[in-house]
Amino acid sequence: MAEDLRKPFVCPWWLGYFLLIPFRRLSQDPEKILTPFVREGMTVLEVGPGMGYFTLTLARLVGTSGNVVCVDVQEKMLSALLKRAKKAGLEQRISAVMADEDSLRIEGYAERVDFAIAFAVVHEVTDQARMFEQISRCLKPGSMLLFSEPTGHVAPEEFRKSVEIAQSKGFEVANTLHIKRSLTVLLRKRGRE
């Protein structure tokens, strides 16, 4: 059987506006999802933030002494996110990093990140092993990664394979979470706590 060499579908930047609709909060409320894991002063890594559906909540939760590092491959997504952050008065708490196909470009955050989130983005990544490895390097030992994929795009078997890839790169499953229309796990970076 030939290997499927097609690149994964990457959400076009203009669809980012649809992901911000207020109606989404009924099933995926950022505060309810993130409050158990994020505290003032933390450094949080958000991979694939789009236009910042979770970002502004993260920025409020980390407070003035914290930082949210947003990594995306689409400049227009990051630009829209930063405009929204500025309008909300949160731009000082957010760092935008332009990634590319080969790297998240987050080497400077090695073992400095307290919490990471990859929500509805891993299925768009060509090399998941490399991505999970880069996230793992940035997390402090014992820190968590909230990994979630949309049920409309990712089958349970595909999600299970992604979790296995994450486990091969230094993560263990800490908990399974229930978020509507999503397959979600909380992964812990192995090491001291």
N, C-alpha and C positions, 0 to 999 in steps of 0.2 A: 504494500500500500504506500503510495507516494505521500511524502510529508506536505502538509498544507503550508505553503510559503506566503500566503496572502498576509498583508499587514492588517492588524486589528483596526476596526472602525474607530476613528477619533471623533468625538462629538464636535461638530462645527461651532465656532465661537458664537455665532448668532443664536444658536439654540440655548446658550447660557442664560438668556433672558427668560426663557420658559421655565428654567430650573429655579428661578427666584420667586415664582408666583406664591402669594400668601396662602393659598389653599393647601399648598404642600405641608404647611405647619401642622395640619390636622393629623397627618400620619407620620411626619418626620420633623418633629419640633427640635430645633438645635439645642435649646436650653435643656430640655428633658434628656436628650441623648448625651450631651457633653458635661453637664454639671457634676455627675458622679466622678468624673475623671480629671477635670481641669481646675486648678486653683491659682490664686494670685501668685505672681512671681515666676510662674513656669515658663519654660521655652517649649513651644508646641510646633511640630512640623505638620503641615497640611499638604499632602501630595494630591495634585489635581484639584485645586480649589474652585476651578471655574471662575465665575464672577463673585464668588464669596458667600454662598448660601450659609455655610458654617463659620466662615471667617470672622464676621463681625461679632458673633456670639463668643467665639474663641477669644477675640481681642478684649471684649468686656470682662471675660472670666479671668484672663491672666493679669488684668489691671495694668497700672502704669509702670510696674516693675517687671512685667513679663514681656514676652515677644512671641509673635506668631510668624513662622517662616513658611511662606506660601510658594510652592514650586509647581510650575506649569510649563508646558511646551508651547502654549499659544500666547503670544504677546497681547493680543486683543482681550483675552480673558483677564490677564493680569492688569491690564490698563483699566478695564471696567471695574475690577475689584478695588483697585487703588482709588478710583473716583468715588466709589461708594464709601470706602473707608474715610476719605477726606470729608465727605459730606456728613458723616456720622461723628467726626472728630476723633477718629481712632487710627489715623494714618501713622502716628508715631510708634504704635505698637506692632506694626506689620512690616515685615521684610519680604519683598518679592524677589524670587529667583527664577530666572529664565532657564529652563532645562533644555536638553536636546534629546534626540533619540537614544544616545549612548550613555548619558549621565544626568542625574538629578542636579549635579553641580552643588553639592552640599558638603563637600569635604571639610570645610571649615567648622562644621558643627559636630565633629567627632566626639561622641559620648557627652554631648552638652544638652541633648533634647530629653525632656521629661515625659512627653506624651506625643504620639503621632496618630494621624488619621488619614486613611486612604478610603474615601467613600465614593463608590461608583466610578472608579478609575482604573483599577488593575486590569480589567478585561480589555482596556485600550492600549496596554503596554505590550510591546513585542517580546522583551526579555524580562519576564517577571522575576526570575532568579536574581538578576543583576539589581533590579529595583529593590527587592526585599533585602538584599545584602547591603545596599547603600543606606536604607532606612535603619537596619540593624546597627550599622557602624555609628550612626548619629545618636541613637538612643543610649541613655545610661543603662547599665545592667539592671534588670528588674523592672524597667519601664515598659509601658503598654503601647500597643498599636491597635487602634480600632479599625478593623478591616471589614468593609461591607460592599456588597455587590447587588445590583438591582435584579430581582427575579425575572423581569421582562427581557433581560439581555444575557443573563448567565444562568445556566442550568446547574442544579445541585452537584452533579458530577464534576463540572468544570470548576466550581467553587472549591470542592474538596481537593482537587488537584492543585489549585492555587494555595490552599492552606498547607498542603504537603510541601510545596516549594518553599513557603515561608518557614516551615519547620526545618527544612534542610539548610536554612540560612540563619539559624540561631534563635528561632522563636518556638514557643510552646503555647498551646491553647490554654488560656486561663479561664475562659468562660464563653458560652454561646449566648448571644443577645437576641432579643426579639424586637425588630424594627419592621414595621409594616412594609410590604413590597420589597423586602431585602433579605439577603442571606448575610449574617453578621457574626463575627467572632471577635473576641478580645484576645489579642496575642501578647505574650510577655516575652521580652528579650531575656534569654537565659543568662544566668550569672547571679551575682550577689543582689540582695534586695535591701 
